[in-house]
Each structure stands twice: as C-alpha cells, then as structure tokens.
Amino acid sequence: MQTTATALNPATTQADSEAWPFTVQRYTPTIGAEIGGIDLRNPLDDATYLALRRALLKFKVLFFRDQDISPAQHVEVARRFGELEIHPAFPHHPDHPELVILGRNDTKRGRENLYHSDVSWRQIPSMGSMLRCVQCPEVGGDTIWINMVAAYENLSDDVKARIANLKAVHDFLPLFGIAVPEDQHEAMRAKFPPVEHPVVRIHPETGEKILYINEAFTTHLSNYGRATAREYRIGFDYKLAEMDLLQYLFRQAQAPEYQVRLKWQPNTIAFWDNRSCQHYAVQDYFPAPRHMMRATVIGDCPVSA
C-alpha cells in the first residue's frame, strides 16, 4: 500500500514551525508529542489553554512528565477542556466522581488490551481523556495510541467508497457486562442502548475524516445489507462479506505506522483526542501493580461527511 507524506505526517511544517508557549518534542511522524515547560498544578491561562488545544488537534495525544497533581487539580485541568463525564461501570475517586480509578494488582489482571475508543457506545462519546499514572511497574504496562485519521487516509479508494455511507452499531454491554453485576444488565441496557455512528466520522474542529469503529464496542454494520445487497447472490452472502470488511477495518489500528507507544512513569499524564484516536493498554505486567486515574471530557455526536 502506498502512503502519502500528508497522511503519515499530519503534524509537519506548520506544526513544527509554530511558536508554542511550551516545549514540544514529537514522538513519531504520525502521532504523539511530549509537552514541557508547563506545571499543571496551576490553572491554565487562556493563551496556554488555546495552544494546548491546537497541539491536541495536531498531535492527537500529548504527554506531560513529572506532574505531581492532586485529584482536585486533575479534575480542574481536565474540566478546562469541557464538561466531564461520570463513567457508569468503573470505580470512582471517593471525592471526585469524575475521576475513574483504574487499579490492577496481583489479584486483578487488566482487560484493556484491545484497540478501542473510549465510550463510543454513548450517543455522545467523549472528546478526550486525561490519564495520570499513580503507580506503574518498572517495565511493562505501556499504552499505545493510534491515529485513526491516518488509518482512514491510507485506505484504498475502493474501500473508502465502500464504507462512505456505512453505519456501525456500538454497544456497552458485550465488554462491560463482565464488570456490571448480571442483575443490573437489564437496567444498564435500558440506560445505555446500542447506538449507531457513521463508520467515517468528521472531526468537528479540523474537518478530518476518521475511521470510527473499534473492536471493543463495535458489534456490526447496521446498514451493510441494504447498502450492498445488489453485490451478492442469495441469502446471507452479504453477512459474511460484512464480517470480513469489519475485521479488515479493525485491523487498521494495528499498523505500527499509525501508532505511538508510551512508557509510563509515576506522575506522567497522557491527554488524547478520543475522536481521532484509538488506544491499547499492553497487559504484560501482571502480577505487578499499576494504578491510574482518568478524567474524560464529554464530546459531540459523531456526524458523517
């Protein structure tokens, strides 16, 4: 597959020459940058906030080292970017329900080792997430982020044409049904029914096209049979083709060219654009402990081109 410099280098030239009010160290040509010269214990002034938002759009995920912030400060800096959600399945900080507690140890193995976009099962998924490392193993427990704008841009023209008008169903229960007691499944299903989003969504701030499906929450393509019925002979020919296409689209997130990998340290923060990224938490550290806190900013309802 031939790729373009624009697709694999969305943060070139203009991003590199921009005068940021902080230091920027890019991690890969495609995604990720470490931000320095900022102390997140202090409220963000307007100029720094706007610059960080521009950097987030360009680099998709931002990393901050040595940020010894309190839970209250974590909530404050995340809320600067928008209203925060309260997750229905994960445990929360006792004083700050907006903070999800992600704790793993020698009795609790992590289960986030699949490519996903946070809460895509919501009618209005998140804009971004801000994850802080409290405790991590000396080695292992890295997280990978994937630029799904680049993943879309490098699809062949015929695949782009096939998926242009497709919609996918995203569902809370298949994954979180394990975390939620079974006697609460009916109530959770009523509160969070499956939702339909475009397979190719438009970024509301940049106008970029994003491949918006993920193996954690996307269950099927809701209109595949109607959109492609004339291509197949009889019966459920189209269903097998739908499954093949969906698996092919899932696999795009696995391309190293679209990825950046972070080695965590205590007080490292990662802030990513959940609209244009997927991520994968590598589960290679059990039984070592790993404890994180996450605040998630509510986003917008995905729309197609």
C-alpha positions as CSV (number, residue, x, y, z in Angstrom):
1,M,0.0,0.0,0.0
2,Q,1.4,3.4,-1.0
3,T,1.1,6.1,1.6
4,T,1.3,9.9,1.4
5,A,3.5,12.2,3.3
6,T,0.4,14.2,4.4
7,A,-1.3,11.1,5.8
8,L,1.7,9.8,7.8
9,N,2.9,13.2,8.8
10,P,-0.2,15.3,9.8
11,A,1.8,17.4,12.2
12,T,4.5,18.6,9.7
13,T,5.7,22.0,8.6
14,Q,3.1,24.3,10.2
15,A,3.1,22.4,13.5
16,D,6.9,22.3,13.6
17,S,7.3,26.0,12.9
18,E,4.6,27.2,15.2
19,A,5.7,29.2,18.2
20,W,4.3,27.3,21.1
21,P,4.3,28.8,24.7
22,F,5.8,25.5,25.8
23,T,8.3,22.9,24.5
24,V,7.1,20.3,22.0
25,Q,9.0,17.0,21.4
26,R,7.4,14.9,18.7
27,Y,7.4,11.1,19.4
28,T,6.7,9.8,15.9
29,P,6.0,11.4,12.5
30,T,2.3,10.4,12.7
31,I,1.2,10.9,16.3
32,G,2.2,12.0,19.7
33,A,4.2,14.8,21.4
34,E,5.7,15.5,24.8
35,I,4.8,18.9,26.2
36,G,7.3,20.6,28.6
37,G,7.5,23.8,30.5
38,I,4.0,23.5,32.0
39,D,3.1,22.9,35.6
40,L,-0.5,21.5,35.6
41,R,-0.9,22.3,39.3
42,N,-1.5,25.9,38.2
43,P,-4.7,26.9,36.3
44,L,-4.2,27.3,32.6
45,D,-4.4,30.8,31.3
46,D,-6.3,31.4,28.1
47,A,-3.2,31.5,25.8
48,T,-1.8,28.3,27.1
49,Y,-5.2,26.5,27.0
50,L,-5.8,27.5,23.4
51,A,-2.2,26.4,22.4
52,L,-2.7,23.1,24.1
53,R,-6.0,22.6,22.3
54,R,-4.2,23.3,19.0
55,A,-1.4,20.9,19.9
56,L,-4.0,18.2,20.7
57,L,-5.6,18.6,17.3
58,K,-2.2,18.4,15.5
59,F,-0.5,15.6,17.5
60,K,-3.6,13.7,18.7
61,V,-2.1,12.7,22.0
62,L,0.0,14.9,24.4
63,F,2.3,13.6,27.1
64,F,3.3,15.5,30.2
65,R,6.0,14.3,32.6
66,D,6.6,15.0,36.3
67,Q,3.1,16.3,37.0
68,D,2.6,15.7,40.7
69,I,-1.0,16.9,40.8
70,S,-3.8,16.2,43.3
71,P,-7.1,14.6,42.3
72,A,-8.7,18.0,42.6
73,Q,-6.1,19.6,40.3
74,H,-6.6,16.7,37.8
75,V,-10.3,17.4,37.6
76,E,-9.7,21.2,37.3
77,V,-7.3,20.9,34.4
78,A,-9.4,18.4,32.5
79,R,-12.6,20.5,33.0
80,R,-10.8,23.4,31.3
81,F,-11.4,21.5,28.1
82,G,-15.1,20.8,28.7
83,E,-17.7,19.1,30.9
84,L,-16.6,15.8,32.4
85,E,-18.5,12.5,32.3
86,I,-19.1,10.0,35.1
87,H,-18.4,6.5,33.9
88,P,-21.2,4.0,34.8
89,A,-19.1,0.9,35.2
90,F,-15.6,1.9,36.6
91,P,-14.9,2.7,40.2
92,H,-14.6,6.5,41.0
93,H,-12.4,8.6,43.3
94,P,-14.4,9.0,46.6
95,D,-14.2,12.8,46.5
96,H,-14.3,13.3,42.7
97,P,-16.8,11.1,40.8
98,E,-15.4,12.5,37.5
99,L,-12.1,10.6,38.2
100,V,-12.1,6.9,37.2
101,I,-9.8,4.7,39.2
102,L,-8.0,2.0,37.2
103,G,-6.2,-0.3,39.6
104,R,-4.5,-3.6,38.8
105,N,-2.5,-5.8,41.1
106,D,-1.6,-9.5,41.7
107,T,-5.3,-10.4,42.2
108,K,-6.8,-8.3,39.4
109,R,-5.5,-8.6,35.8
110,G,-6.1,-5.8,33.3
111,R,-8.6,-6.3,30.5
112,E,-8.0,-3.2,28.4
113,N,-5.6,-4.9,25.9
114,L,-7.7,-4.4,22.8
115,Y,-7.9,-1.5,20.4
116,H,-10.7,0.9,21.4
117,S,-12.1,4.4,21.5
118,D,-13.4,5.3,24.9
119,V,-17.2,5.2,25.4
120,S,-18.0,5.0,21.7
121,W,-21.1,3.2,23.0
122,R,-22.5,6.6,24.1
123,Q,-24.8,8.6,21.9
124,I,-22.4,11.5,22.6
125,P,-18.9,9.9,23.0
126,S,-16.0,11.7,24.7
127,M,-13.9,14.5,23.2
128,G,-10.8,13.4,25.1
129,S,-9.4,11.7,28.1
130,M,-6.7,12.8,30.5
131,L,-4.9,9.8,32.2
132,R,-2.4,10.1,35.0
133,C,-0.1,7.4,36.2
134,V,-0.1,7.0,40.0
135,Q,1.9,3.7,40.2
136,C,3.3,1.6,37.4
137,P,5.8,-1.3,37.1
138,E,9.4,-0.6,36.3
139,V,8.9,-2.3,33.0
140,G,5.7,-3.2,31.2
141,G,2.3,-1.7,31.2
142,D,2.8,0.7,28.3
143,T,0.0,2.3,26.4
144,I,-0.3,2.6,22.6
145,W,-2.3,5.3,20.8
146,I,-3.3,5.1,17.1
147,N,-4.0,8.0,14.7
148,M,-7.3,6.9,13.0
149,V,-7.2,9.9,10.7
150,A,-4.1,8.4,9.1
151,A,-5.7,5.0,9.2
152,Y,-8.6,6.3,7.1
153,E,-6.5,8.4,4.7
154,N,-4.3,5.4,3.7
155,L,-7.3,3.2,2.8
156,S,-7.5,2.4,-0.9
157,D,-10.1,4.4,-2.8
158,D,-12.3,1.4,-3.4
159,V,-12.5,0.7,0.4
160,K,-13.3,4.4,1.1
161,A,-16.1,4.2,-1.5
162,R,-17.5,1.0,0.2
163,I,-17.6,2.5,3.7
164,A,-18.6,6.1,2.8
165,N,-22.2,5.6,3.8
166,L,-22.0,2.8,6.2
167,K,-23.1,3.0,9.8
168,A,-21.9,0.8,12.7
169,V,-23.5,-0.2,16.0
170,H,-21.6,0.4,19.2
171,D,-22.7,-1.4,22.4
172,F,-21.8,-1.1,26.1
173,L,-22.8,-4.5,27.3
174,P,-20.7,-7.0,25.5
175,L,-17.5,-5.7,27.1
176,F,-18.7,-4.1,30.4
177,G,-21.3,-6.9,31.1
178,I,-18.4,-8.6,32.9
179,A,-17.8,-5.6,35.2
180,V,-21.5,-4.9,35.9
181,P,-23.4,-7.5,38.0
182,E,-25.7,-9.6,35.9
183,D,-28.8,-8.5,37.8
184,Q,-28.1,-4.9,36.7
185,H,-27.8,-5.8,33.0
186,E,-31.4,-5.0,32.1
187,A,-31.2,-1.6,33.8
188,M,-27.9,-0.8,32.1
189,R,-29.3,-1.9,28.7
190,A,-32.3,0.4,29.2
191,K,-30.0,3.3,30.2
192,F,-27.3,2.7,27.5
193,P,-28.9,1.0,24.5
194,P,-26.8,0.2,21.4
195,V,-26.1,3.3,19.3
196,E,-25.4,3.9,15.7
197,H,-22.5,6.0,14.5
198,P,-21.0,6.6,11.0
199,V,-18.1,4.4,10.1
200,V,-16.4,7.5,8.8
201,R,-17.0,10.5,11.0
202,I,-15.9,14.1,10.5
203,H,-13.8,15.7,13.2
204,P,-15.8,18.7,14.4
205,E,-12.8,21.0,14.8
206,T,-10.5,20.0,11.9
207,G,-12.8,18.6,9.3
208,E,-10.6,15.5,9.0
209,K,-12.2,12.1,8.1
210,I,-11.8,9.5,10.8
211,L,-12.2,5.7,10.7
212,Y,-14.6,5.4,13.6
213,I,-15.0,1.7,14.5
214,N,-13.2,-0.3,17.2
215,E,-13.0,-3.9,18.2
216,A,-14.1,-3.3,21.8
217,F,-17.5,-1.8,21.2
218,T,-18.5,-2.0,17.5
219,T,-20.7,-5.1,17.0
220,H,-21.8,-4.9,13.4
221,L,-22.5,-2.7,10.4
222,S,-26.2,-1.8,10.7
223,N,-26.9,-0.9,7.0
224,Y,-24.4,-3.1,5.2
225,G,-27.1,-5.4,3.7
226,R,-29.2,-2.6,2.4
227,A,-26.2,-0.7,1.0
228,T,-24.6,-3.6,-0.8
229,A,-27.5,-6.1,-1.4
230,R,-27.1,-6.0,-5.2
231,E,-23.4,-7.1,-4.9
232,Y,-24.4,-10.6,-3.6
233,R,-26.4,-13.5,-5.0
234,I,-28.6,-15.0,-2.3
235,G,-29.3,-15.4,1.4
236,F,-26.6,-14.3,3.8
237,D,-23.7,-13.9,1.3
238,Y,-23.6,-10.2,2.4
239,K,-23.3,-11.2,6.1
240,L,-20.0,-13.0,5.5
241,A,-18.8,-10.0,3.5
242,E,-19.8,-7.6,6.2
243,M,-17.8,-9.6,8.8
244,D,-14.8,-9.7,6.5
245,L,-15.0,-5.9,6.0
246,L,-15.4,-5.1,9.6
247,Q,-12.4,-7.3,10.6
248,Y,-10.3,-5.6,7.9
249,L,-11.3,-2.2,9.3
250,F,-10.5,-3.3,12.9
251,R,-7.0,-4.4,11.7
252,Q,-6.1,-0.9,10.5
253,A,-5.4,0.2,14.1
254,Q,-2.7,-2.4,14.4
255,A,-0.4,-0.8,11.8
256,P,2.8,0.5,13.6
257,E,3.0,3.4,11.2
258,Y,-0.1,4.9,12.8
259,Q,1.0,4.3,16.4
260,V,2.9,5.8,19.3
261,R,3.9,3.9,22.4
262,L,4.3,5.5,25.9
263,K,6.4,4.1,28.7
264,W,4.7,5.3,31.9
265,Q,6.4,6.8,34.9
266,P,4.7,8.0,38.1
267,N,3.1,11.4,37.5
268,T,3.1,11.1,33.7
269,I,-0.1,12.3,32.1
270,A,-1.4,11.4,28.7
271,F,-4.1,13.6,27.1
272,W,-5.6,12.3,23.9
273,D,-8.3,13.3,21.3
274,N,-10.7,10.4,21.7
275,R,-12.5,11.4,18.5
276,S,-9.4,10.7,16.3
277,C,-7.5,8.1,18.3
278,Q,-7.8,4.6,19.5
279,H,-5.6,3.2,22.2
280,Y,-4.4,-0.1,23.6
281,A,-3.2,-0.8,27.1
282,V,-0.5,-3.5,27.0
283,Q,-1.2,-6.2,29.6
284,D,2.3,-7.6,30.1
285,Y,2.9,-6.6,33.7
286,F,0.8,-9.0,35.8
287,P,1.1,-9.5,38.8
288,A,2.9,-6.1,39.2
289,P,0.6,-3.3,40.4
290,R,-0.5,-0.5,38.1
291,H,-2.7,2.3,39.2
292,M,-4.1,5.2,37.1
293,M,-6.7,8.0,37.3
294,R,-8.6,9.2,34.3
295,A,-10.9,12.2,33.7
296,T,-12.9,12.2,30.5
297,V,-14.2,15.2,28.6
298,I,-17.7,14.9,27.0
299,G,-17.6,15.4,23.3
300,D,-20.2,15.6,20.5
301,C,-22.4,13.3,18.5
302,P,-20.5,11.9,15.5
303,V,-21.6,13.0,12.1
304,S,-20.7,11.7,8.6
305,A,-19.5,13.7,5.6
